[in-house]
Amino acid sequence: MFSGFGAFGGSGYGNLPQKFEEFFRCYPVAMMNDRIRKDDANFGGKIFLPPSALNKLTMLNIRYPMLFELTANENGRVTHCGVLEFIAEEGRAYLPQWMLETLKVQPGSLLKIGSTDVPLGKFVKLEPQSVDFLDISDPKAVLENVLRKFSTLTVDDIIEINYNDRSYRIRILEVKPESASNSICVIETDLVTDFAPPVGYVEPDYQALQQKQLEERQRLKKSGKFDVSAHQNGSMARRIEYASKLKESKLGKQKFTGEGQKLSGRTGSKEASAVNLSEIQISLEGEPAKLSLPDGQLFFGFPIVLPRSTTDGEVPSSKNVFKGEGQSLRKSNKRKGKSDHSSTKSKTPRSPDVIEID
């Protein structure tokens, strides 16, 4: 009857999440003691707290992973982060440099740090703050690696990452799902990433660029300094107009009048004709012709004649092919009318099958 009041006991209140909230003096990671300083923490989203904060957190029923809300006492700006280690001096908290710039506070300023809970992230839109970010060949793979050092991403934060000994600053434009904290948790979640154009990036006018290149080529052609090999005009066959030159040579009157020899010893047909390559006049002038080849065929600068199939059953004639005299390692006895191998049987007369004794 009164079992419902058990929810108001210690077991009921023990399941409710409790909030941690303390004030600390904030300092950059560069001001930590050399023995415990970790410079890589500057390119992440986690802070250092004193051991007393860990003692209080263990006595409270908080949710994991430990996420914190940082509020600047001077201007009220807010951001979110995780914790890396509890090794700071009492009353101090060490933050990455980008986090101090986001909160717009100076070293030694007072911060209110409290535990919080943000939803798991599903989507984030990023804006690089420099066009140098375009030099990265695979930015999504780089972010997948560097975001492991972050616990949360908050809208309007300008985080700082390090790649190949270079620092890149990225602004968080949008996160999903939306919440009152405008922040998401990026620990153990599938995050879809989208990029906005970097700050200062201007989309090039490709039509104007092509027109400029065409005018430059025409100017070089008139001056006689145009080098076809230095421009992207396609393959060598297109530059020398191989297809048209080959067609013209085939229409000529001269044919191949020699004889071919096969491996089988037979004489090739005299009707076969070939192209006289010496009569082909190769020039780089004019519009390059397109080289159209069937699938699976390569161009090496000359016609490819496939070998004749050997499945037709032809066998080379062996008549009078070899006229020499062979030598054997074993001395031959054929001249004497003897075989090469002597008989292993004994030359003694055969004994009779039955022996009679008087």
C-alpha positions, 0 to 999 in steps of 0.5 A: 500500500505504501510501497510507492513512497519507496521512490522518495528514498535514497534509491530514488534520488540516487538515480537522478543526475547531479550537477557539478559546478565550481569556479576556477582560474583559467590558464593556457596549456603553455603555462603548465609545468614542464613535467606535466605539460602536453603540447598536443592538448592545444589542438583538441577540445579537452581541459585539465582540472585539479584532483579535487574536481575528480573527488567531487565528480566521483561522489556525484551521480553524473553521466559519462562521458564527462562533459562540461560547460564553460562560462566566462565570468567577465562577458558570459560567453559559453562553450563546451568541452571534455576533460583530459586529465585531473593533474592541474593545481588546485583552483586552476584549469588549463585550457587550449589556446583556441578556447581562451580566444573563443571565450575572449578571456585572459590568463587568470580570468575566472571561469564557471565550469559545470557538468552538462549533457549534450546530445550525440551529434549526427551532422556538422558543417565546418568553415575553414578560416583560410584557403590553405585548408584546400591544400589538404588532399583528403580533409575528411580523413584528416578530420576523422583523425583529429576529431578524436581529441574533441569531446564536443563541438559548439556552434560559433566556436573556432577550433584549431587543428594540426596537420603536417606541422601546420595549424588550421582554424575551423569555425563550427557553423551548424550542428544537428540535432539542435539543442538549447546548448547549440552543442553536440557530443562527438564521442562514439557516434557517426558524424556526417561532415559538410564543408563551407567555402573557406574564408577568402575563397573566390570561385574562378571564372573558368570560361574567362580562363579558357579564353585567356589560354586560347589567346595565349596559344594563338599569340605564341603560334604567330610568333613561332614559339608555340610548343605543342608538347608543353600544352595539354592537347591530348595524346601524341597521336592527336598531335601528329594527326596519325589517323589522317596520315595513315589513311593518306598513305594507304591510298597511295599506289606503292605497295609492299613488293617483298616476300615474308618468311614464316617460322614454318618455312613457308613463303608469305603471300605477295599480295599483302601490303604495308604502309611505307612509313618513310612517305608519311609527312608528320607535322605539328601544324593544324588542329589535332585529330582525334584518335579513335581506337576500339576498346582494349587496343593501345597505340604505340605509334605503328600498326599492330598486326596480331600473330596468326593463330596456331590452332589451324593444325599446320605442322612445319615440314621436317624434311631435310631440316637437320643434316648434321651428325649427332654425337653420343656420350656412350661409344657406339658399336653399331659399326661392328654390328653390335648393340649399344647395350651388352647382354647381362646373360652368361655365355656358359652353356645352358645346363640340362633340365634333367641330370641322369646318374648311372 
